Amino acid sequence: NEQGEIFKFKNRKSQEVFDQVIEPFDDLQVAIELFLMKSRQVGITTKVALKFLHRLLFIPHTQGVMASVKAQQSELIARILEVCWQRQPFWLVQAQSVSKANAPQWANGSIMSMQSGSQAMGIAQGWTPTLIHISEIADIPKPKKVLEEGLFRATHSSRKLFFVLEGTGGDATSWQADKWRYYKANWGKGGRFMPTFITWPCAEDLYP
């Protein structure tokens, strides 16, 4: 939490909002694809990581990719998964090991790759992931190449897909801003991602 304590997870209001946003997709058994704008510290990165871990542990052969703009930030996201996994009852979780690519993998065939938006090779190159979380999208140096031309074409809108593009805003002329306007104008009319904004008033326990 904000005090650096590890405790049994409990939703913030902002995380409850996130649950309510994705609930209809789960009910319909269709792809969850969100273009998410958020305020800082409202817990969305944590919530997405925990939902990803749930699928990795209980849906065999799940491939996940999480990335922030820099490798160090991606490692902080990985820590959320590790802290949670290490504290599960021994009888509940799959045994974990490390792949040849230094990615966490589990005995059920699931694997999670931590990547970076600044890496030379495209995100998820050579993969067909069903879990994707890309953070701080406004700061990715070449989003059109890294995301649109690479990652988007490696993902397919099946019922198993959980795809979150997430950022905290940025330059009004950035790729993120342009895409936000596009998906907002085209949601329900062929736009792939649902535009969603979770702001400070949604975390009233942290920002009274």
C-alpha positions, 0 to 999 in steps of 0.5 A: 500500500501507500505506506509500504506494507504488504497485506491481504488485498482489498479493493480501493473504490477506483479498483471497484470501478475497474471491476465494474468496467470489465464485468460486462466483457466477462459476462459476454465472454468476449475480449477485454480491450481497454484504452485506459487513462488514469490518475497516478496511484489509483491502483490500476496497475496493481489490479491488472497485475493481480488479474493477470496472475489469476489467469496465469495460475489457473488457465494453463498455457496462458502467455502474458506480457507486461511492459512499461516505458523503461526496464526498471519500471517494468521490474517494479510491475513484476514485483507485484506479481512476485509478492502475491505469488510468494504468499499464496498457500502452497497447495493453491499455486503452480510451481514456478521456474524461469524460462531460457528467456529469463521469464517467470513460468509455471508448471501449467505451461503459463509464462509471463514476459516483462518487457520495455517500450524502449527496447530495440525489438518490438513488444511480444515479437514472436509471441501470441499473448492473451494477457497484455498490459502496456503502461505509460504509453504516452512516453513510449518513443515509437508507439506507432511502430512498437504498438500499432505495427507490432503488438496490435497485429500479434493479438487477436480479439478472442474471449481469452484476450485481456489487453490494457493500454494505460497512461496518465496523460501527456502532450495533447498532440501525442499518439496517446491523445490522438488514439484517445480521441479516435477510440472515444469517437468510435467506441461501439462503431468499430473502434477496438479499444474501450476508452476509460478514464479513472481519476482521483475522485474514484480513489476517495480513500487515498484522495479524500 
